[in-house]
Amino acid sequence: MKTIAITALILSGAMAVVSLPAVEPGVPSGGNNVANPANATNSLTLTPALVNLLAEEMRTNHPALTAARARTNAAAAGVAAVRSWEDPMIRLGAMASDETMRRENGDLIYGAEQKLPLWGKPDFARRVARAELEVENANAGYQFQILRSALAKTVFRAGLAERIVAIGEQDLAFVQTMNAAVDAKYRAGAATQVEFLQIQNERAKRTTQLQTDRARLGHELVALNRFLNREMNSPWPPLELPPLAAPVIYNERLVSFATKYEPKLRMLREQIKQSRSVVDATRRARLPDVSFGVESRNYSGNGEWRQAEFMLNFNLPLFNRSKYRAEVRRDEAKLAASEADAADYSLSVREEIHNLTVKIDAARREAVVYRDEIIPRSEQAITSARSGWETGRGMLRDVLEARRMLLDGRLMYARAVAEQYEMLSDLVLCCGLGDLEALQMLEDESQVKPEEKKP
């Protein structure tokens, strides 16, 4: 029911979603049969709110997260299963001897023995179990963040694939328009056979490429359904890439936030706590186990009681001292390894934050230069080349070359936007944040001057 409700919410939101931007400029004025996908169907803009909605559906449905919850439940049950008092040991027996001894000492033997919870051993065992529970909780959060980042990147790749198909359809419409114009000029003797064959080759290549792009889009949607544990071929409305994101600047606040809340680093810190608990429990294990026992005897002939014995049993750790010390050294080495792993990963998180901010900035600058410079110039070039070709002052080759420049510009802009959001998803994972909006809020807060902050 939850999946159905979320799907209905997504589809209902698509009916009133922010519309696609107008068809990108650059198609010549004669290409009036170029289709605008936004006019044909409603689309779904990829926003942080949408990603959060899909992530919550994934949290409920994804098998890996279900397994993580099961391990957490098992660890919680393990905490409750730690016993302070062991089960008592009951002893029953009989004596086989002559009648006189049996009558004097009693030949029916029964008793009980109870292990005593001394030296705090049950408490230390409980601490180990609780530490394991915290590790599993941190691991469940880590698995969710990993899958959430992968889901977000898959969503943006699907939006990119959708945009590539839309650009391909626009380009195919332009090529078909040019093919009709070249065919008309060829029949009138105003175009060469080379131009006629060239435009036909362009149409064949574009048709084939568009089929490939549609197949890739279908696979991205299959991958998206896989994350949500839906039917592989469940339909989706057209996914539209979001606008270019704001710049992200590397700063120490971002780094400190990441080193504090990065999911895997938090899990490693919980593992350190678990290793410390294990070391403490291992040290206590050297102390002797003590049990108290009671034994009584009766005579089977008349049931009369004969005697009772009280015993205090404990083991002497005399011959295994080196073994106990080795166990402590083993667990201390594991603790040192956990601490070293956490320190190393903390450094790698710092490096990854810097690497991601550099790549995000590069992707944004690339998108800006394509949007503000290369695409407008390519639009002017294709308009000029087509006008010259239509009036007989230019060559078809110039029109096709200008078309390739415009096509490459549009594709590179879309790829740069998608790449920026994919790396932003990785940055959100590194910072342990909920979504891109939280990252933007953190970025805005880091840019506030110290004197502007409230005390």
Buried (B, 14 or more C-beta within 10 A) or exposed (E): EEBEEBBEEBBEBBEEBEEBEEBBBBBBEBBEEBEBBBEEEBBBBBBBEBBBBBBEBBBEBBEBBEEBBEBBEEBBEBBEEBEEEBEEEEEEEEBEEEEEEBBEBBBBBBBEBBBBBBBBBBBBBBBBBBBBBBBBBBBBBBBBBBBBBBBBBBBBBBBBBBBBBBBBBBBBBBBBBBBEBBBEBBEEEEBBEEBBEBBBEBBEEBEEBBEEBBEBBBEBBBBBBEBBBBEEEEEBBBBBBBEBBEEBEBBEEBBEBBBEBBBBBBBBBBBBBBBBBBBBBBBBBBBEBBBBBBBBBBBEEEEEEBEEEEEEEEEEBEEEEEEBEEBBEEBBEBBEEBBEBBEEBBEBBBEBBEBBBEBBBBBBEBBBBBBEEBBBBBBBBBBBBBBBBBEEEBEBEBBBBBBBBBBBBBBBBBBBBBBBBBBBBBBBBBBBBBBBBBBBEBBEEEEEEEEEEEE
